[in-house]
């Protein structure tokens, strides 16, 4: 399909792009930067209203993008993640300054970039879209230019990201050299020949290195704790879910279209990486005393569970990845919304700030407890549904060792999640009651809280819509 004809199926993305430039323009004229944030939320809502499920898979812009149910799912995921992050950001104190308007425009560009990542269908567009997301991420992490921690986090993120992008690009160059094409299906046909097995194995490893950085997969996770700690809290919340989800989207598309014939090669590698990722994340999280670093290592562990679904390379495995990503988005954004509220009230990210939270802000404590229990996979919350499906996918193909290791890791994770709950409910309060949070932050908390409960209690209603 040509470029002009493709535009009619690209309306939400055009709205986001136009909205981003409009937000930057409004920033010049408005002293109340909160209005720019409200405008950005309106643009996201308008884009969502124009999203239409494709009747059949559509090759857009001469096949560079592929709008299918898979890309459509991530379209909603990206827009939802950005919308909730913007709601949380409206009540975030450090952003209430003269340059805050740029923050909201960058997030509209981020929503546009994430959708490009999900729909990209050749090596060039995958690389450009992933780097677009990366560049925006570096800017957002270092957005608090007067905060030394934010600047340090951005530099670390940039250095790690540049190296991993170079590794991924080298893997892409091998594929292009072998196939003479950047189209994923064409490359897959060329790699079908047995003589291509060594090159395919090398390219898979380079892809894992590059995208492993994006999804904070061990051993490419070293950047995550420092970056998550130094970034503005709403940005940390966003980075733990949206770019990670789209990194999995690229992995699923590339493995399914290009390397499907080499599943016996890369599936065992993913099993090992899954075990390593969840183990490193969970064990290291136990000793953390900073809530953002705590949730950073939790995020690494969650990536390990998602890799279980990817490793089995089956229909149920792919479905479990999509389900887990939706569950994780609701739960982790909700947890970070609560963390933003507590951080604003106490001016601290220490775990000690959560002592007696049930007395100082009972509703916040109850919601955060639900989000933590969901991350632990306790029924009847959404997290249990996500874990149920990835475990079921692994059991279906007899990956019993992987299941046993994941079960042990889940017990370790439950320990450190309950550690926070104990602080909130069993340790005496050390400060006054909290003041009422902003309406936007309250709305974000309630939306995520309702989503975690609804998906956990009525999973069938949501799963039929996710899986078609």
Beta strands, then each sheet from edge to edge (+ up, - down):
strand 1: 58-60
strand 2: 65-67
sheet 1: 1+ 2-
end
